Amino acid sequence: MFDQLNTVLILLCRAISTRKLYFSDHPKVLALAAGFIEKLQTFCRDANLDKLFIGIVDNTLVFEGRNLVGPSIVGRQLIQFAEKLRCGGFSFSAQTSQAEFSALLDLSVDLKLPVESIKQARELLVANNIFTIEIAHHYVGSSGAMTREQRTVWQGQDTGDFLYSPTLIYQALFDSVAQTHGDVVLGQDIDIDNTRSVSEYMLHFTKAHFSDMMQHVHYPDYDSYTVGHSVRVAALAVFLGNAFNWSEEMLLALGTAGLLHDIGKSKVSEQILYKPGKLTKDEFAEIMAHSRIGAEILLAHKDSSPLDIAAAWGHHIRHDGTGYPRQPDWAVRHPITSLLQICDAFEALTAARPYKPALSPHVAYGIMLRDKGGFHPTMLASFISVIGLYPPGTMVRLSDGSRGLVMLSGPRIDRPRIKITKAPDGTELSGADYYQINLAAGEHRSLQVEELLLNEALF
């Protein structure tokens, strides 16, 4: 049941963050709204519930007495919306329509300031034709008095559980970047502390589960690639920094800077960002301005760090000092900016875009190595050594016909460690039957990677 609940909550939170980026009738918003209603109805039916109530206690989502710690990280914008409504949770009916849910999404954007009371919030819901989505009073606790109505609506208390998955960590990262970009679009203060806390979550997750998380960073549509790009750049950078044995403090700063490095693109029009054809001179000038704009946004925020600002400003400045924006003669390039520049370029080359297909890592490395003066040579060599020809998180087909997920690069960049998910005879293995092989080990010297499966995913 909790796997289903996890899916419902991810769709709910993803819809709120996406609505903040796009207009009400945007295909992406409509698809997420429809998906949420479908999964909500399925969950209510399978769990034999008339309503799904998600409570909020101490900034944590709660369901039937369980703290949903993981979804609470994803659901920060839902929690902030509840604060504006002065409520302690949301109740979604199995009869909730997509139109009502869409109206709630619109309200999450249109409501700029908190209402005075939950009574006013309920009147606001009715005024927006929202009848089957209800809001609850704040949970008072066993020592506090609660009315009969409050007890009826409230179903949660604060006992613990933790939904933990690669999908969840990726969604938390995606939601953090989407929220930041959305806040800039709406002219609101950005929450860098939230970005930093999610970066810390990513830091601890990637140490043991990097390949699993990277499986979730794909671009099934172009509307979200700008946000997904920042997530992948941050994850790559933290993975590299961890391989270099950098301190946790440095890795936390690195992840935060990676998530924020493209914040200036929130000021670039969608027509230019997602244009499938060649950009005009004026359009390219607007794209190039995103580095300067991003640095200015972060300079105006008291919680941003010098590294955040440097990464936003300098991730398109080349190792030889050319690129954009123009680098002052007195400026000294931070090595972390050099690393983020490499991660940024590699991600852009190996991901699909409206104007190009994804390139293989082999081809991407060739382009980067031939670009004399483009990248810090030692940092680029280290990047290639750690990531390899078959990056962790990609699927490959081996010479014996088996298939698997790349876990780590080996001493040779073409001989990684692989989790086998399909046997040589074509049999799909279950999770319990997966096994790992190390192509760098002697007993596997006869095997080699035959093909990188760019369009396949394990999950």
C-alpha positions as CSV (number, residue, x, y, z in Angstrom):
1,M,0.0,0.0,0.0
2,F,2.8,2.4,0.9
3,D,4.4,2.0,-2.6
4,Q,1.1,3.2,-4.1
5,L,0.8,6.0,-1.6
6,N,4.4,7.0,-2.5
7,T,3.3,7.3,-6.2
8,V,0.2,9.3,-5.3
9,L,2.2,11.8,-3.2
10,I,4.9,12.2,-5.8
11,L,2.3,13.0,-8.5
12,L,0.6,15.5,-6.1
13,C,3.8,17.3,-5.2
14,R,5.1,17.2,-8.8
15,A,1.9,18.7,-10.0
16,I,2.2,21.6,-7.5
17,S,5.8,22.3,-8.4
18,T,5.1,22.1,-12.1
19,R,2.1,24.4,-12.0
20,K,4.4,27.0,-10.5
21,L,6.5,26.8,-13.6
22,Y,3.8,26.6,-16.3
23,F,0.3,27.9,-17.0
24,S,-2.8,26.1,-16.0
25,D,-3.6,24.5,-19.4
26,H,0.0,23.5,-20.2
27,P,0.1,19.9,-21.4
28,K,2.6,19.0,-18.6
29,V,0.3,20.4,-15.9
30,L,-2.8,18.7,-17.4
31,A,-1.0,15.3,-17.7
32,L,0.2,15.4,-14.1
33,A,-3.3,16.4,-12.9
34,A,-4.9,13.5,-14.8
35,G,-2.2,11.1,-13.5
36,F,-2.8,12.2,-9.9
37,I,-6.6,11.7,-10.1
38,E,-6.1,8.3,-11.7
39,K,-3.7,7.1,-9.0
40,L,-5.8,8.6,-6.3
41,Q,-8.8,6.7,-7.4
42,T,-6.8,3.5,-7.7
43,F,-5.3,3.9,-4.2
44,C,-8.7,4.7,-2.6
45,R,-10.2,1.6,-4.2
46,D,-7.4,-0.8,-3.3
47,A,-7.1,0.6,0.2
48,N,-10.9,0.6,0.6
49,L,-11.0,4.3,1.5
50,D,-13.5,6.9,0.6
51,K,-11.0,9.6,1.2
52,L,-7.2,10.0,1.3
53,F,-6.2,12.2,4.2
54,I,-2.6,13.6,4.3
55,G,-2.0,15.4,7.6
56,I,0.9,17.8,8.4
57,V,2.6,17.9,11.7
58,D,5.9,19.9,12.3
59,N,6.5,20.2,8.6
60,T,6.1,16.4,8.1
61,L,3.4,14.6,6.0
62,V,1.5,12.1,8.0
63,F,-0.8,9.2,6.9
64,E,-2.6,7.0,9.4
65,G,-0.2,7.6,12.2
66,R,2.9,7.3,10.2
67,N,5.4,10.0,9.5
68,L,6.2,10.1,5.8
69,V,9.7,11.5,6.1
70,G,10.8,10.9,2.6
71,P,7.7,12.3,0.9
72,S,7.9,15.3,3.3
73,I,11.1,16.3,1.6
74,V,9.5,16.1,-1.8
75,G,6.3,17.8,-0.4
76,R,7.8,21.0,0.8
77,Q,5.6,23.1,-1.5
78,L,2.5,21.2,-0.4
79,I,3.5,22.0,3.2
80,Q,4.0,25.7,2.4
81,F,0.6,25.8,0.6
82,A,-1.0,24.3,3.8
83,E,0.6,27.1,5.8
84,K,-1.0,29.7,3.6
85,L,-4.3,28.0,4.1
86,R,-3.8,27.8,7.9
87,C,-4.6,24.1,7.7
88,G,-3.1,20.9,9.1
89,G,-3.8,18.6,6.1
90,F,-5.7,17.8,3.0
91,S,-8.4,15.3,2.3
92,F,-8.9,14.1,-1.3
93,S,-12.1,12.2,-2.1
94,A,-12.2,9.2,-4.4
95,Q,-14.8,11.4,-6.3
96,T,-12.4,14.4,-6.6
97,S,-12.4,15.5,-10.3
98,Q,-9.5,16.7,-12.4
99,A,-11.2,20.1,-12.7
100,E,-11.3,20.5,-8.9
101,F,-7.7,19.4,-8.5
102,S,-6.6,21.8,-11.3
103,A,-8.5,24.6,-9.4
104,L,-6.5,23.7,-6.3
105,L,-3.2,23.9,-8.3
106,D,-4.2,27.3,-9.6
107,L,-5.0,28.4,-6.1
108,S,-1.5,27.2,-4.9
109,V,0.0,29.7,-7.3
110,D,-2.6,32.6,-7.0
111,L,-2.6,32.7,-3.2
112,K,0.3,35.0,-2.4
113,L,-0.3,35.7,1.3
114,P,-1.6,33.5,4.1
115,V,-5.4,33.8,4.8
116,E,-6.5,34.9,8.3
117,S,-8.1,31.6,9.3
118,I,-9.0,28.1,8.2
119,K,-12.6,29.3,7.9
120,Q,-11.6,31.9,5.3
121,A,-9.5,29.2,3.5
122,R,-12.5,26.9,3.3
123,E,-14.6,29.7,1.9
124,L,-11.8,30.3,-0.7
125,L,-12.0,26.7,-1.8
126,V,-15.8,26.9,-2.3
127,A,-15.4,30.1,-4.2
128,N,-13.0,28.3,-6.6
129,N,-15.5,25.4,-7.0
130,I,-13.5,23.0,-4.9
131,F,-15.9,20.9,-3.0
132,T,-14.5,17.4,-2.6
133,I,-11.0,18.5,-1.5
134,E,-11.2,19.4,2.2
135,I,-8.7,21.0,4.6
136,A,-8.3,20.1,8.3
137,H,-7.5,21.9,11.5
138,H,-3.9,21.6,12.8
139,Y,-3.3,18.6,14.9
140,V,-3.3,19.6,18.6
141,G,-2.2,16.3,20.2
142,S,-3.5,14.1,23.0
143,S,-3.1,16.8,25.6
144,G,-5.0,19.5,23.6
145,A,-8.7,19.8,23.1
146,M,-10.0,18.9,19.7
147,T,-13.6,19.3,18.5
148,R,-15.6,16.4,17.2
149,E,-15.2,17.8,13.7
150,Q,-11.4,18.0,14.1
151,R,-11.2,14.4,15.3
152,T,-13.3,13.3,12.3
153,V,-11.1,15.0,9.7
154,W,-7.8,14.3,11.4
155,Q,-6.3,10.9,11.0
156,G,-2.6,11.3,11.7
157,Q,-0.2,11.3,14.6
158,D,3.5,11.4,14.6
159,T,4.9,7.9,14.7
160,G,7.7,7.1,12.3
161,D,8.2,5.6,8.9
162,F,10.6,6.4,6.1
163,L,9.7,5.8,2.4
164,Y,13.1,5.7,0.8
165,S,13.7,5.1,-2.9
166,P,15.7,6.4,-5.9
167,T,12.4,7.7,-7.3
168,L,11.9,9.7,-4.1
169,I,15.4,11.2,-3.9
170,Y,15.2,12.2,-7.6
171,Q,11.8,13.8,-7.1
172,A,13.0,15.7,-4.0
173,L,15.9,17.1,-6.1
174,F,13.6,17.9,-9.0
175,D,11.1,19.6,-6.8
176,S,13.8,21.7,-5.1
177,V,15.0,23.0,-8.5
178,A,11.5,23.5,-9.8
179,Q,10.5,25.4,-6.7
180,T,13.5,27.7,-7.0
181,H,12.9,28.4,-10.7
182,G,9.2,28.9,-10.0
183,D,9.8,31.3,-7.2
184,V,12.0,33.4,-9.5
185,V,9.4,33.4,-12.2
186,L,6.8,34.6,-9.6
187,G,9.1,37.2,-8.1
188,Q,9.2,35.5,-4.7
189,D,12.1,34.9,-2.4
190,I,14.0,31.7,-3.2
191,D,14.5,29.1,-0.4
192,I,18.2,28.3,-0.6
193,D,18.1,26.6,2.8
194,N,15.7,24.0,1.3
195,T,18.0,23.5,-1.6
196,R,20.9,23.0,0.8
197,S,18.9,20.5,2.9
198,V,18.0,18.5,-0.2
199,S,21.6,18.6,-1.4
200,E,22.6,17.0,1.9
201,Y,20.0,14.3,1.4
202,M,21.4,13.7,-2.1
203,L,25.0,13.5,-0.7
204,H,24.2,10.6,1.7
205,F,22.1,8.8,-0.9
206,T,24.6,9.0,-3.8
207,K,27.4,7.4,-1.7
208,A,25.7,4.0,-1.9
209,H,22.9,4.4,-4.5
210,F,24.3,6.7,-7.3
211,S,23.7,4.3,-10.1
212,D,20.1,3.7,-9.0
213,M,19.3,7.4,-8.7
214,M,20.9,8.2,-12.1
215,Q,18.5,5.7,-13.7
216,H,15.7,8.1,-12.9
217,V,17.3,11.1,-14.7
218,H,15.8,10.8,-18.1
219,Y,13.9,13.2,-20.4
220,P,10.7,11.6,-21.5
221,D,9.6,15.2,-22.4
222,Y,11.5,18.3,-23.2
223,D,9.4,20.6,-20.9
224,S,11.4,19.4,-17.8
225,Y,14.9,19.0,-19.2
226,T,16.1,22.3,-17.8
227,V,15.2,21.3,-14.3
228,G,16.4,17.7,-14.8
229,H,19.7,19.0,-16.2
230,S,20.5,20.8,-12.9
231,V,19.7,17.6,-10.9
232,R,22.0,15.5,-13.1
233,V,24.8,18.0,-13.0
234,A,24.6,18.2,-9.2
235,A,24.5,14.4,-8.8
236,L,27.5,14.0,-11.2
237,A,29.5,16.6,-9.3
238,V,28.8,15.1,-5.9
239,F,29.7,11.7,-7.2
240,L,33.0,13.0,-8.6
241,G,33.7,15.0,-5.4
242,N,33.1,11.9,-3.3
243,A,35.5,9.9,-5.5
244,F,38.1,12.6,-4.9
245,N,37.6,12.2,-1.1
246,W,36.5,15.8,-0.7
247,S,35.1,16.7,2.7
248,E,31.3,16.4,3.4
249,E,31.2,20.2,3.8
250,M,32.7,20.7,0.4
251,L,30.4,18.0,-1.1
252,L,27.3,19.7,0.4
253,A,28.4,23.1,-1.1
254,L,29.1,21.4,-4.4
255,G,25.6,19.8,-4.6
256,T,23.9,23.0,-3.7
257,A,25.8,25.0,-6.3
258,G,25.0,22.4,-8.9
259,L,21.3,22.5,-8.2
260,L,21.3,26.3,-8.4
261,H,23.8,26.9,-11.3
262,D,21.2,27.4,-14.0
263,I,18.7,29.5,-12.0
264,G,19.2,32.3,-14.5
265,K,17.3,30.2,-17.1
266,S,14.1,30.9,-15.2
267,K,14.2,34.3,-16.8
268,V,14.6,32.9,-20.3
269,S,11.4,32.4,-22.3
270,E,10.1,28.9,-22.9
271,Q,10.0,29.5,-26.7
272,I,13.8,29.9,-26.7
273,L,14.6,27.2,-24.1
274,Y,12.7,24.5,-26.0
275,K,13.2,25.7,-29.5
276,P,13.9,22.7,-31.7
277,G,15.7,24.7,-34.5
278,K,18.8,26.9,-34.6
279,L,18.7,30.0,-32.4
280,T,18.9,33.5,-33.9
281,K,21.6,35.8,-32.8
282,D,19.2,37.7,-30.5
283,E,17.9,34.4,-29.1
284,F,21.4,33.1,-28.4
285,A,22.2,36.4,-26.6
286,E,19.2,35.8,-24.3
287,I,20.4,32.3,-23.6
288,M,24.0,33.5,-22.8
289,A,22.6,36.1,-20.4
290,H,21.4,33.4,-18.0
291,S,24.8,33.1,-16.4
292,R,24.9,36.8,-15.5
293,I,21.2,36.9,-14.4
294,G,21.7,33.8,-12.3
295,A,24.6,35.3,-10.4
296,E,22.6,38.5,-9.9
297,I,19.7,36.6,-8.5
298,L,21.9,34.8,-6.0
299,L,23.9,38.0,-5.1
300,A,20.6,39.5,-4.0
301,H,19.9,36.6,-1.6
302,K,21.5,36.7,1.8
303,D,21.6,32.9,2.1
304,S,23.6,32.2,-1.1
305,S,27.2,31.3,-0.8
306,P,30.1,32.7,-2.8
307,L,30.4,29.2,-4.5
308,D,26.7,29.3,-5.5
309,I,27.3,32.7,-7.1
310,A,30.6,31.6,-8.8
311,A,29.0,28.5,-10.2
312,A,26.0,30.4,-11.7
313,W,28.4,33.1,-13.1
314,G,31.2,30.8,-14.4
315,H,29.8,27.5,-15.6
316,H,30.1,28.7,-19.3
317,I,33.5,30.3,-18.9
318,R,36.2,28.1,-20.4
319,H,39.5,27.0,-18.8
320,D,41.4,29.5,-21.1
321,G,39.1,32.4,-19.9
322,T,37.0,32.7,-23.0
323,G,33.3,31.9,-23.1
324,Y,30.6,33.9,-21.4
325,P,30.1,36.1,-19.5
326,R,33.4,37.9,-20.0
327,Q,35.7,37.1,-17.1
328,P,37.4,40.0,-15.4
329,D,41.2,40.0,-15.6
330,W,41.5,39.9,-11.8
331,A,39.2,36.9,-11.4
332,V,40.5,33.6,-10.1
333,R,38.7,30.5,-11.2
334,H,37.6,28.1,-8.4
335,P,38.3,24.4,-9.0
336,I,34.7,23.5,-8.2
337,T,33.5,25.8,-10.9
338,S,35.9,24.0,-13.3
339,L,34.3,20.7,-12.2
340,L,30.8,21.9,-12.6
341,Q,31.6,23.3,-16.0
342,I,32.8,19.8,-17.1
343,C,29.7,18.1,-15.6
344,D,27.5,20.7,-17.3
345,A,29.0,20.1,-20.7
346,F,29.0,16.3,-20.4
347,E,25.4,16.2,-19.3
348,A,24.4,18.5,-22.1
349,L,26.2,16.4,-24.7
350,T,24.9,13.0,-23.4
351,A,21.2,14.0,-22.9
352,A,18.5,14.4,-25.6
353,R,17.5,18.0,-26.4
354,P,14.8,19.5,-28.6
355,Y,17.5,20.2,-31.2
356,K,19.7,17.1,-30.9
357,P,19.8,13.4,-29.9
358,A,21.8,12.1,-27.0
359,L,25.4,11.4,-27.7
360,S,27.3,8.4,-26.2
361,P,29.9,9.2,-23.5
362,H,32.6,8.0,-26.0
363,V,31.6,10.7,-28.5
364,A,31.1,13.3,-25.8
365,Y,34.6,12.7,-24.4
366,G,36.0,13.0,-28.0
367,I,34.4,16.4,-28.4
368,M,35.6,17.6,-25.0
369,L,39.1,16.4,-25.4
370,R,39.4,18.0,-28.9
371,D,38.3,21.4,-27.4
372,K,41.7,22.7,-26.5
373,G,41.5,25.3,-23.8
374,G,37.9,24.4,-23.0
375,F,38.3,22.4,-19.8
376,H,40.7,22.0,-16.9
377,P,42.9,19.2,-18.3
378,T,43.6,17.4,-15.0
379,M,40.0,17.7,-13.9
380,L,38.7,16.4,-17.2
381,A,41.1,13.4,-17.1
382,S,39.9,12.6,-13.6
383,F,36.3,13.0,-14.7
384,I,36.7,10.4,-17.5
385,S,38.6,8.0,-15.2
386,V,35.8,8.1,-12.6
387,I,32.8,8.1,-14.9
388,G,34.3,5.8,-17.6
389,L,32.9,5.0,-21.0
390,Y,29.8,3.5,-19.4
391,P,28.7,5.8,-16.7
392,P,27.1,4.4,-13.5
393,G,23.3,4.2,-14.0
394,T,23.4,3.3,-17.7
395,M,22.3,-0.1,-19.1
396,V,24.6,-2.2,-21.2
397,R,24.5,-5.4,-23.2
398,L,27.5,-7.8,-22.8
399,S,29.2,-10.0,-25.4
400,D,27.5,-13.2,-23.9
401,G,24.0,-11.6,-24.4
402,S,23.4,-10.7,-20.8
403,R,22.3,-7.2,-19.8
404,G,22.9,-5.1,-16.7
405,L,23.2,-1.9,-14.9
406,V,26.6,-0.2,-14.6
407,M,27.5,0.3,-11.0
408,L,31.0,1.7,-11.0
409,S,33.8,2.4,-13.5
410,G,36.9,0.1,-13.2
411,P,40.6,0.6,-13.4
412,R,40.1,0.6,-17.2
413,I,37.4,2.9,-18.4
414,D,35.9,0.2,-20.6
415,R,35.7,-2.5,-17.9
416,P,33.1,-1.4,-15.4
417,R,31.4,-3.3,-12.5
418,I,27.9,-4.4,-13.6
419,K,24.7,-5.6,-11.9
420,I,23.3,-8.3,-14.2
421,T,19.5,-8.0,-14.7
422,K,19.0,-10.3,-17.7
423,A,20.7,-13.7,-18.1
424,P,22.7,-14.6,-21.3
425,D,19.7,-16.8,-22.4
426,G,17.4,-13.7,-22.3
427,T,15.7,-14.6,-19.0
428,E,14.7,-11.5,-17.0
429,L,16.0,-11.8,-13.5
430,S,14.1,-10.7,-10.4
431,G,15.6,-8.3,-7.9
432,A,16.6,-11.2,-5.6
433,D,18.5,-12.9,-8.4
434,Y,20.5,-9.9,-9.6
435,Y,24.3,-10.5,-9.3
436,Q,27.3,-8.4,-9.9
437,I,30.3,-9.0,-12.1
438,N,33.6,-7.0,-12.4
439,L,34.9,-6.9,-15.9
440,A,38.2,-5.8,-14.5
441,A,38.5,-9.2,-12.7
442,G,40.4,-12.0,-14.3
443,E,37.5,-14.5,-14.3
444,H,35.5,-12.2,-16.6
445,R,38.3,-11.2,-19.0
446,S,36.5,-13.0,-21.9
447,L,33.4,-10.7,-21.5
448,Q,33.2,-7.2,-22.8
449,V,30.5,-4.5,-23.3
450,E,29.0,-4.9,-26.7
451,E,26.5,-2.0,-26.6
452,L,25.5,0.9,-24.4
453,L,21.7,0.9,-24.2
454,L,21.0,4.6,-24.0
455,N,17.2,4.3,-24.2
456,E,16.8,1.5,-21.6
457,A,16.1,1.8,-17.9
458,L,16.0,-0.7,-15.1
459,F,13.1,0.9,-13.3
